[in-house]
Amino acid sequence: MENMEEYLKPTEILDSDSEIVVEYMKGILGNNEYTPREKAVKLYLHVRDDIKYNPYLPFYKPEHYRSSNVIKTKEAFCIGKAGLLCSLARKAGIPARVGFATVKNHLSTKQLIDFLGTNIIPYHGYTEIWLDEKWVKATPAFNAELCKLHKVTPLEFDGINDSVFQEANSENSRFMEYTEYHGEFSDIPIDIILKSWEKTYGKERFDSWIRLIEAQDEKNKRDFMKEDII
């Protein structure tokens, strides 16, 4: 048996003890006496659809992934959303951790592929939740509104079976494939993730993203929801 205490504690990034995370969790669960599985499902669905998926956000500092900040901005990409679900589960008394995998054929747009230079995304984030004496994977990345736009059924989670990806959209075009698992962590391993991205995408492209983010304002922000679906 693993030491579950590690997966119940707040961290610098997964700040499950912060007031904003606590209040957010209470707003989802209220004072109802749900089972752990019922809690996990409700938390998953809320994070999936309340937090907008945005792949163009800042990514190079711990605060960019901090759960309380994700709630404030109401948007994140896969890692921030997986981290928020992890924080909420922990505050609800359910052991949880963040996991990562390299994915191919990600739900994407022409503009995002051009931005990344590839359809490979290392360190795509998911959440593992301890339910009924086993770890169950949950991936709250893509909100229902985005899935509808891309003709993909929103990814459900029942708290019993792993929920990691939709293999195809409604037109039977393969859209995501996990090619390598990188394991699970008690906190988001920023340094490891950034090194992997820099290696995959190249230092020049990686550094250009940071310069672009630091120079952008509200007028020139990218809108993933309005891009050309491929």
N, C-alpha and C positions, 0 to 999 in steps of 0.2 A: 504494500500500500504506500502510495506517495504521501509526502507531507502536504496535506491540503491547506494548511495554514498559509503557505506561501501564495496560494492562489485565491486567498480571501483578503489579503492586505492591499492597501492603497500604495501606489508608487508615485514617483515624480510626474510621470505621464498619465498613468491610469489613476487619476486622483479621485478615487471613489468616495473619499471622505469629504470632498469639497461640498459646500452648501448647494451650489448649482446642480451638481450631480444628484445629491440627495433629494432635492425638490423635484427634479426631473423624474426620478424613479417613483416618487410618491404620486406624481401626476399620472403615471401610467398604471400603477398597481393599486393606488388608493389604500384603503384599510381592509381590503378583501383578504380572506384566508385562502389564498391559492396554494396549490401544491408547488414544489420546486419546478416541475415540468411546466405547469401552467404559467408560472411566473416567467420562465425562460422564453416560452413562445410569445407571450405578450410583449416582453421587452424586445425580442427579435423583430417582431412586426413593426413596432413603433420606431425603432432605430432605422429599419429598412426604408420606411416611407416618410418619416418626419425629417430625416437628414438627407438633403439633396446630394446626389453623387456629382462630384466635380473633380476631374483629373488634373486641373490646371492650378491647383492651390499651392502655396508655399509648402516646402517639403524637407527643409534642411536643418531645422531646429526642433528641439523637443517640444516646445510650446505649439508647434504646428500640428501636433498630434494629441495634445492634452485633451482629455475628455471634456473638461469644463469649457474649453475653447470651442470644441466641436459643437456643443450645445448652444453656445452664444452665436456662432456664425451660421448654424443650421445647414452646414454643408461640409463635405469631406470626401476623400476618395476611400478606397477599400480599407486601408490601414486605420485611418481615423475612426471609421464606422465600426470596424471590428474591435478597436480599443474601447470605444464607448460602450458597446454591448458587454464587453468584458467587465468594465467598471460597474455598470448597472447590476450585472449578475452578482458580482462580489458584494455590493452594498445590499443586495437582497438576500445575502447569506448563502449564495451558491458558488462553489469554487469555479473559477474560469481562468483561461489563459489565451494568449494570442498565438496564432500559427501562421505559417507562410509557405507559399509554393510559387514556383514559376509557372506561368500560364501562357498558352498560345491561342490565337484566334479569339482574343478578348472582344467583348461587345465594344464596338469601336466606330470611328468616323474617319473619313479621308483626312481631315485636318489633324486628328490625333495621331494617326499613323505617320503622317508627315512630320509632326512634332517630335515623335519618339524615334523615327527612322526605322522602325521594325514593329512587328505584331507580337513580339516576345516581351512579357512583363515579369521580371523576377521580383520576388517578395510581394506577391499579391496576398493580401491579408484576409484571414478568417478568424473565427472565435471557436474555441473548444470549451464546452460547458460540462461539468460533472453532474450527470443525472442518472439516477437508478444504478449507481455503482459502475458507471462507465463514462468515458469521454465521448461526447457527441459534437460533431462539427456543425457550425452554422455560419453562413456567409450573408451578411445583411447589406452588401455593397450597393446593389442596384434597386433604387426605389421603383415602385409600381408605375409611376408616370413615365419614367425613362424606359422601362421594359415595354410598355404599351407602344411607345414611339418606335422602338426597335423590333416590334412584333415578336416579343418574347414573353412567355408566361412568367410572372414574378416568382422568384424562388421562395418556396414555402419551407417551413420548419415545424416539425411535430414534436421535437424534444426526444424522439426515439431513434430516428435514423439520421445519418449524416446528410447534410444539405450543403453541397459545395458548389455546384454549377448546373446550368442548363446546357445539355449537349447540343441542342439545336433550337432554332427559332421556329415560329409557326409555319414557315415555308420549308422546313427541313434542311436548312443550311447550317452546317456545323459552326458553332460560334465560340466555344471555349473548350480548352483541353488542358488539364494539369499535366505537366511534363516532369516535374521534380518537386518533392517536398523538402522543406528546409527545417522542419521541426516546430516545436511549440516553446513559448517563452513566458515568463511571469511578467515581463514588461516589454515594451516595444524596443527592439535593439537597433536604435537609430544608426550607430556607427557601422554595423554590419550591413544594414540595408543600403546606406549611401555608398559604401565601397562597392557593393554588388551593382548598383545602378551605374556608377561611374565606369566600371569595367564593361558592362553590357553596352552602354550607349556611347561611351567615349568621353574623355575629360572635356574636350572642347564643347560638345553638345551639352553635357552636364552643367558646365560653368555658364553656358549661354542661358540656360533656363533660370539660373539664379539671378543673372543680370536682368533678364526680362521681367521677372517677378518684382524685383526691387525698383524697376523703372515704371511699372505699369500703374495706371490709375483707373478710376471707374469707367472712363470713356473707352479704354482699349482692352478691357477684360474680355477673355474668351467666354463664349456661352456654348457649352457642350450640347445643350438641348437643341440648338439651332444649326448644328453642323451637318455635313452630308454623310448620311448613313451608308456604309458599305456592306 
